Amino acid sequence: MSVSEENCANESCGHWVTGTWTRCSSTCGQGIRRRTVECMGGRDCPFTSKPIAEAACYSGVPCINPIAQNPQAWTQLDNK
């Protein structure tokens, strides 16, 4: 977990606490990864410094379209 804090004068400020990122939602191509983001320890957390909770990710493996790889598949599908 990481913590983001803001300097507060005489009052207690909240700080953002982030969880660990999930795995990429896709096994090929692009997907989304998520994490929890919570305001802890005091008053309101500053929204402008809130860490992101979702981010794009790439699995590292391109998605393969079986029909694009095998043009005969179109014919096979048309005949069904």
N, CA, C and O atoms as CSV, one atom per row, in Angstrom:
chain,resi,resn,atom,element,x,y,z
A,1,MET,N,N,0.838,-1.190,0.000
A,1,MET,CA,C,0.000,0.000,0.000
A,1,MET,C,C,0.876,1.243,0.000
A,1,MET,O,O,1.931,1.274,0.633
A,2,SER,N,N,0.432,2.254,-0.707
A,2,SER,CA,C,1.158,3.514,-0.686
A,2,SER,C,C,0.250,4.585,-0.090
A,2,SER,O,O,-0.975,4.478,-0.142
A,3,VAL,N,N,0.859,5.597,0.465
A,3,VAL,CA,C,0.109,6.641,1.159
A,3,VAL,C,C,0.473,7.992,0.572
A,3,VAL,O,O,1.648,8.275,0.337
A,4,SER,N,N,-0.537,8.833,0.332
A,4,SER,CA,C,-0.328,10.193,-0.146
A,4,SER,C,C,-0.864,11.130,0.923
A,4,SER,O,O,-2.038,11.051,1.284
A,5,GLU,N,N,-0.012,12.023,1.438
A,5,GLU,CA,C,-0.429,12.923,2.510
A,5,GLU,C,C,-0.321,14.376,2.070
A,5,GLU,O,O,0.443,14.713,1.166
A,6,GLU,N,N,-1.095,15.225,2.721
A,6,GLU,CA,C,-1.074,16.655,2.447
A,6,GLU,C,C,-0.757,17.376,3.756
A,6,GLU,O,O,-1.204,16.953,4.823
A,7,ASN,N,N,0.001,18.448,3.679
A,7,ASN,CA,C,0.356,19.212,4.871
A,7,ASN,C,C,-0.872,19.977,5.365
A,7,ASN,O,O,-1.473,20.743,4.613
A,8,CYS,N,N,-1.244,19.766,6.632
A,8,CYS,CA,C,-2.403,20.438,7.221
A,8,CYS,C,C,-1.948,21.296,8.390
A,8,CYS,O,O,-1.056,20.910,9.145
A,9,ALA,N,N,-2.560,22.447,8.532
A,9,ALA,CA,C,-2.197,23.381,9.609
A,9,ALA,C,C,-2.523,22.766,10.962
A,9,ALA,O,O,-1.753,21.945,11.461
A,10,ASN,N,N,-3.631,23.136,11.560
A,10,ASN,CA,C,-3.964,22.653,12.897
A,10,ASN,C,C,-5.059,21.593,12.898
A,10,ASN,O,O,-5.579,21.253,13.960
A,11,GLU,N,N,-5.410,21.078,11.762
A,11,GLU,CA,C,-6.423,20.041,11.746
A,11,GLU,C,C,-5.901,18.791,11.066
A,11,GLU,O,O,-4.946,18.829,10.291
A,12,SER,N,N,-6.535,17.714,11.369
A,12,SER,CA,C,-6.133,16.425,10.826
A,12,SER,C,C,-6.668,16.283,9.403
A,12,SER,O,O,-7.865,16.440,9.166
A,13,CYS,N,N,-5.793,15.993,8.478
A,13,CYS,CA,C,-6.196,15.762,7.091
A,13,CYS,C,C,-6.291,14.267,6.836
A,13,CYS,O,O,-5.597,13.462,7.456
A,14,GLY,N,N,-7.155,13.927,5.922
A,14,GLY,CA,C,-7.190,12.549,5.476
A,14,GLY,C,C,-6.082,12.321,4.463
A,14,GLY,O,O,-5.516,13.273,3.927
A,15,HIS,N,N,-5.780,11.075,4.205
A,15,HIS,CA,C,-4.781,10.738,3.189
A,15,HIS,C,C,-5.290,9.548,2.384
A,15,HIS,O,O,-6.063,8.726,2.875
A,16,TRP,N,N,-4.846,9.480,1.162
A,16,TRP,CA,C,-5.271,8.413,0.265
A,16,TRP,C,C,-4.428,7.171,0.504
A,16,TRP,O,O,-3.206,7.251,0.627
A,17,VAL,N,N,-5.090,6.027,0.569
A,17,VAL,CA,C,-4.407,4.743,0.695
A,17,VAL,C,C,-4.838,3.894,-0.497
A,17,VAL,O,O,-6.030,3.739,-0.761
A,18,THR,N,N,-3.863,3.350,-1.210
A,18,THR,CA,C,-4.166,2.556,-2.402
A,18,THR,C,C,-3.825,1.095,-2.172
A,18,THR,O,O,-2.847,0.767,-1.500
A,19,GLY,N,N,-4.649,0.221,-2.742
A,19,GLY,CA,C,-4.388,-1.208,-2.715
A,19,GLY,C,C,-3.495,-1.601,-3.879
A,19,GLY,O,O,-3.054,-0.746,-4.646
A,20,THR,N,N,-3.234,-2.868,-4.007
A,20,THR,CA,C,-2.398,-3.356,-5.109
A,20,THR,C,C,-3.247,-3.484,-6.377
A,20,THR,O,O,-4.461,-3.677,-6.316
A,21,TRP,N,N,-2.587,-3.373,-7.503
A,21,TRP,CA,C,-3.269,-3.487,-8.789
A,21,TRP,C,C,-3.697,-4.933,-9.018
A,21,TRP,O,O,-2.984,-5.868,-8.655
A,22,THR,N,N,-4.876,-5.103,-9.628
A,22,THR,CA,C,-5.315,-6.429,-10.049
A,22,THR,C,C,-4.554,-6.805,-11.317
A,22,THR,O,O,-3.864,-5.978,-11.914
A,23,ARG,N,N,-4.691,-8.048,-11.708
A,23,ARG,CA,C,-4.125,-8.457,-12.996
A,23,ARG,C,C,-4.925,-7.797,-14.110
A,23,ARG,O,O,-6.049,-7.338,-13.906
A,24,CYS,N,N,-4.330,-7.762,-15.271
A,24,CYS,CA,C,-5.011,-7.211,-16.442
A,24,CYS,C,C,-6.279,-8.034,-16.700
A,24,CYS,O,O,-6.254,-9.260,-16.598
A,25,SER,N,N,-7.370,-7.369,-17.029
A,25,SER,CA,C,-8.656,-8.048,-17.216
A,25,SER,C,C,-8.706,-8.896,-18.484
A,25,SER,O,O,-9.632,-9.689,-18.660
A,26,SER,N,N,-7.743,-8.742,-19.349
A,26,SER,CA,C,-7.728,-9.472,-20.612
A,26,SER,C,C,-6.508,-10.384,-20.684
A,26,SER,O,O,-5.425,-10.020,-20.226
A,27,THR,N,N,-6.688,-11.569,-21.260
A,27,THR,CA,C,-5.552,-12.479,-21.438
A,27,THR,C,C,-4.833,-12.221,-22.752
A,27,THR,O,O,-3.741,-12.742,-22.982
A,28,CYS,N,N,-5.448,-11.414,-23.620
A,28,CYS,CA,C,-4.767,-10.992,-24.840
A,28,CYS,C,C,-5.187,-9.562,-25.149
A,28,CYS,O,O,-6.293,-9.137,-24.816
A,29,GLY,N,N,-4.285,-8.827,-25.790
A,29,GLY,CA,C,-4.601,-7.446,-26.143
A,29,GLY,C,C,-4.717,-6.534,-24.938
A,29,GLY,O,O,-4.057,-6.735,-23.919
A,30,GLN,N,N,-5.574,-5.518,-25.075
A,30,GLN,CA,C,-5.716,-4.505,-24.039
A,30,GLN,C,C,-6.853,-4.843,-23.078
A,30,GLN,O,O,-7.858,-5.442,-23.461
A,31,GLY,N,N,-6.667,-4.443,-21.821
A,31,GLY,CA,C,-7.687,-4.657,-20.794
A,31,GLY,C,C,-7.628,-3.532,-19.777
A,31,GLY,O,O,-7.114,-2.450,-20.058
A,32,ILE,N,N,-8.160,-3.799,-18.595
A,32,ILE,CA,C,-8.173,-2.809,-17.514
A,32,ILE,C,C,-7.670,-3.475,-16.242
A,32,ILE,O,O,-7.977,-4.636,-15.968
A,33,ARG,N,N,-6.894,-2.724,-15.472
A,33,ARG,CA,C,-6.504,-3.188,-14.142
A,33,ARG,C,C,-7.073,-2.201,-13.132
A,33,ARG,O,O,-7.228,-1.015,-13.423
A,34,ARG,N,N,-7.379,-2.704,-11.946
A,34,ARG,CA,C,-8.037,-1.874,-10.937
A,34,ARG,C,C,-7.335,-2.007,-9.593
A,34,ARG,O,O,-6.590,-2.958,-9.354
A,35,ARG,N,N,-7.588,-1.030,-8.715
A,35,ARG,CA,C,-7.120,-1.084,-7.338
A,35,ARG,C,C,-8.075,-0.274,-6.472
A,35,ARG,O,O,-8.802,0.584,-6.971
A,36,THR,N,N,-8.067,-0.551,-5.188
A,36,THR,CA,C,-8.902,0.228,-4.280
A,36,THR,C,C,-8.180,1.521,-3.927
A,36,THR,O,O,-6.953,1.551,-3.830
A,37,VAL,N,N,-8.944,2.581,-3.737
A,37,VAL,CA,C,-8.413,3.878,-3.306
A,37,VAL,C,C,-9.343,4.373,-2.202
A,37,VAL,O,O,-10.523,4.626,-2.443
A,38,GLU,N,N,-8.805,4.507,-0.992
A,38,GLU,CA,C,-9.631,4.898,0.151
A,38,GLU,C,C,-9.056,6.114,0.861
A,38,GLU,O,O,-7.840,6.291,0.937
A,39,CYS,N,N,-9.955,6.949,1.380
A,39,CYS,CA,C,-9.567,8.100,2.187
A,39,CYS,C,C,-9.514,7.647,3.641
A,39,CYS,O,O,-10.507,7.154,4.175
A,40,MET,N,N,-8.370,7.812,4.276
A,40,MET,CA,C,-8.180,7.335,5.645
A,40,MET,C,C,-7.662,8.456,6.545
A,40,MET,O,O,-7.052,9.415,6.073
A,41,GLY,N,N,-7.913,8.320,7.835
A,41,GLY,CA,C,-7.235,9.108,8.858
A,41,GLY,C,C,-7.568,10.572,8.958
A,41,GLY,O,O,-6.663,11.404,8.887
A,42,GLY,N,N,-8.794,10.916,9.117
A,42,GLY,CA,C,-9.085,12.322,9.366
A,42,GLY,C,C,-10.210,12.859,8.533
A,42,GLY,O,O,-11.175,12.160,8.223
A,43,ARG,N,N,-10.071,14.104,8.179
A,43,ARG,CA,C,-11.114,14.791,7.426
A,43,ARG,C,C,-11.072,14.389,5.964
A,43,ARG,O,O,-10.427,13.411,5.585
A,44,ASP,N,N,-11.767,15.157,5.161
A,44,ASP,CA,C,-11.840,14.861,3.730
A,44,ASP,C,C,-10.466,14.831,3.086
A,44,ASP,O,O,-9.581,15.616,3.427
A,45,CYS,N,N,-10.309,13.923,2.161
A,45,CYS,CA,C,-9.074,13.863,1.378
A,45,CYS,C,C,-9.203,14.815,0.194
A,45,CYS,O,O,-10.294,14.968,-0.355
A,46,PRO,N,N,-8.116,15.451,-0.206
A,46,PRO,CA,C,-8.175,16.362,-1.358
A,46,PRO,C,C,-8.415,15.580,-2.650
A,46,PRO,O,O,-7.599,14.746,-3.042
A,47,PHE,N,N,-9.533,15.858,-3.299
A,47,PHE,CA,C,-9.897,15.129,-4.511
A,47,PHE,C,C,-8.858,15.300,-5.615
A,47,PHE,O,O,-8.633,14.382,-6.404
A,48,THR,N,N,-8.229,16.462,-5.675
A,48,THR,CA,C,-7.267,16.732,-6.749
A,48,THR,C,C,-6.034,15.837,-6.664
A,48,THR,O,O,-5.330,15.662,-7.659
A,49,SER,N,N,-5.766,15.273,-5.496
A,49,SER,CA,C,-4.594,14.397,-5.379
A,49,SER,C,C,-4.982,12.923,-5.293
A,49,SER,O,O,-4.150,12.076,-4.968
A,50,LYS,N,N,-6.261,12.616,-5.587
A,50,LYS,CA,C,-6.717,11.224,-5.502
A,50,LYS,C,C,-6.027,10.388,-6.579
A,50,LYS,O,O,-6.071,10.740,-7.758
A,51,PRO,N,N,-5.394,9.289,-6.183
A,51,PRO,CA,C,-4.756,8.414,-7.169
A,51,PRO,C,C,-5.806,7.727,-8.051
A,51,PRO,O,O,-6.962,7.581,-7.653
A,52,ILE,N,N,-5.401,7.320,-9.223
A,52,ILE,CA,C,-6.331,6.646,-10.127
A,52,ILE,C,C,-6.644,5.241,-9.604
A,52,ILE,O,O,-5.804,4.601,-8.973
A,53,ALA,N,N,-7.857,4.776,-9.876
A,53,ALA,CA,C,-8.291,3.456,-9.433
A,53,ALA,C,C,-8.365,2.470,-10.592
A,53,ALA,O,O,-8.430,1.262,-10.365
A,54,GLU,N,N,-8.356,2.960,-11.831
A,54,GLU,CA,C,-8.392,2.116,-13.024
A,54,GLU,C,C,-7.360,2.607,-14.019
A,54,GLU,O,O,-7.125,3.808,-14.153
A,55,ALA,N,N,-6.750,1.665,-14.713
A,55,ALA,CA,C,-5.771,2.033,-15.735
A,55,ALA,C,C,-5.802,0.994,-16.851
A,55,ALA,O,O,-6.080,-0.182,-16.615
A,56,ALA,N,N,-5.516,1.438,-18.051
A,56,ALA,CA,C,-5.415,0.515,-19.175
A,56,ALA,C,C,-4.169,-0.343,-18.999
A,56,ALA,O,O,-3.170,0.100,-18.433
A,57,CYS,N,N,-4.242,-1.567,-19.489
A,57,CYS,CA,C,-3.082,-2.461,-19.436
A,57,CYS,C,C,-3.036,-3.268,-20.726
A,57,CYS,O,O,-4.036,-3.393,-21.433
A,58,TYR,N,N,-1.880,-3.804,-21.018
A,58,TYR,CA,C,-1.704,-4.658,-22.186
A,58,TYR,C,C,-1.148,-5.981,-21.699
A,58,TYR,O,O,-0.145,-6.009,-20.987
A,59,SER,N,N,-1.777,-7.056,-22.067
A,59,SER,CA,C,-1.394,-8.372,-21.565
A,59,SER,C,C,-0.037,-8.838,-22.083
A,59,SER,O,O,0.571,-9.738,-21.502
A,60,GLY,N,N,0.437,-8.240,-23.160
A,60,GLY,CA,C,1.707,-8.657,-23.747
A,60,GLY,C,C,1.534,-9.697,-24.844
A,60,GLY,O,O,2.495,-10.062,-25.522
A,61,VAL,N,N,0.303,-10.172,-25.017
A,61,VAL,CA,C,0.012,-11.171,-26.047
A,61,VAL,C,C,-1.045,-10.585,-26.974
A,61,VAL,O,O,-2.124,-10.211,-26.514
A,62,PRO,N,N,-0.754,-10.497,-28.282
A,62,PRO,CA,C,-1.773,-9.958,-29.184
A,62,PRO,C,C,-2.938,-10.934,-29.335
A,62,PRO,O,O,-2.742,-12.149,-29.305
A,63,CYS,N,N,-4.138,-10.406,-29.494
A,63,CYS,CA,C,-5.303,-11.249,-29.761
A,63,CYS,C,C,-5.269,-11.652,-31.232
A,63,CYS,O,O,-4.990,-10.830,-32.105
A,64,ILE,N,N,-5.549,-12.898,-31.491
A,64,ILE,CA,C,-5.523,-13.396,-32.867
A,64,ILE,C,C,-6.950,-13.695,-33.297
A,64,ILE,O,O,-7.684,-14.409,-32.615
A,65,ASN,N,N,-7.324,-13.140,-34.429
A,65,ASN,CA,C,-8.634,-13.391,-35.005
A,65,ASN,C,C,-8.522,-14.643,-35.869
A,65,ASN,O,O,-7.857,-14.603,-36.904
A,66,PRO,N,N,-9.155,-15.759,-35.479
A,66,PRO,CA,C,-8.992,-17.003,-36.235
A,66,PRO,C,C,-9.475,-16.902,-37.674
A,66,PRO,O,O,-8.933,-17.576,-38.551
A,67,ILE,N,N,-10.479,-16.078,-37.936
A,67,ILE,CA,C,-10.970,-15.942,-39.309
A,67,ILE,C,C,-9.975,-15.164,-40.155
A,67,ILE,O,O,-9.772,-15.492,-41.324
A,68,ALA,N,N,-9.352,-14.137,-39.585
A,68,ALA,CA,C,-8.345,-13.382,-40.328
A,68,ALA,C,C,-7.131,-14.257,-40.616
A,68,ALA,O,O,-6.483,-14.095,-41.650
A,69,GLN,N,N,-6.819,-15.178,-39.718
A,69,GLN,CA,C,-5.682,-16.073,-39.913
A,69,GLN,C,C,-6.002,-17.181,-40.916
A,69,GLN,O,O,-5.090,-17.727,-41.537
A,70,ASN,N,N,-7.282,-17.523,-41.082
A,70,ASN,CA,C,-7.694,-18.606,-41.967
A,70,ASN,C,C,-8.878,-18.140,-42.813
A,70,ASN,O,O,-10.027,-18.306,-42.405
A,71,PRO,N,N,-8.613,-17.558,-43.985
A,71,PRO,CA,C,-9.705,-17.043,-44.825
A,71,PRO,C,C,-10.722,-18.112,-45.209
A,71,PRO,O,O,-11.874,-17.786,-45.493
A,72,GLN,N,N,-10.321,-19.377,-45.223
A,72,GLN,CA,C,-11.267,-20.448,-45.556
A,72,GLN,C,C,-12.358,-20.572,-44.498
A,72,GLN,O,O,-13.414,-21.148,-44.763
A,73,ALA,N,N,-12.117,-20.045,-43.319
A,73,ALA,CA,C,-13.117,-20.102,-42.253
A,73,ALA,C,C,-14.383,-19.359,-42.662
A,73,ALA,O,O,-15.481,-19.738,-42.254
A,74,TRP,N,N,-14.239,-18.291,-43.472
A,74,TRP,CA,C,-15.423,-17.574,-43.949
A,74,TRP,C,C,-16.303,-18.515,-44.769
A,74,TRP,O,O,-17.522,-18.539,-44.603
A,75,THR,N,N,-15.681,-19.279,-45.644
A,75,THR,CA,C,-16.421,-20.220,-46.479
A,75,THR,C,C,-17.088,-21.275,-45.614
A,75,THR,O,O,-18.241,-21.641,-45.840
A,76,GLN,N,N,-16.351,-21.764,-44.619
A,76,GLN,CA,C,-16.906,-22.787,-43.734
A,76,GLN,C,C,-18.106,-22.235,-42.972
A,76,GLN,O,O,-19.092,-22.946,-42.779
A,77,LEU,N,N,-18.036,-20.992,-42.541
A,77,LEU,CA,C,-19.152,-20.384,-41.822
A,77,LEU,C,C,-20.341,-20.136,-42.747
A,77,LEU,O,O,-21.489,-20.318,-42.343
A,78,ASP,N,N,-20.071,-19.719,-43.997
A,78,ASP,CA,C,-21.145,-19.446,-44.949
A,78,ASP,C,C,-21.909,-20.710,-45.323
A,78,ASP,O,O,-23.101,-20.653,-45.624
A,79,ASN,N,N,-21.225,-21.846,-45.306
A,79,ASN,CA,C,-21.854,-23.105,-45.702
A,79,ASN,C,C,-22.677,-23.727,-44.582
A,79,ASN,O,O,-23.349,-24.734,-44.809
A,80,LYS,N,N,-22.644,-23.162,-43.393
A,80,LYS,CA,C,-23.403,-23.749,-42.271
A,80,LYS,C,C,-24.778,-23.163,-42.171
A,80,LYS,O,O,-25.547,-23.542,-41.287
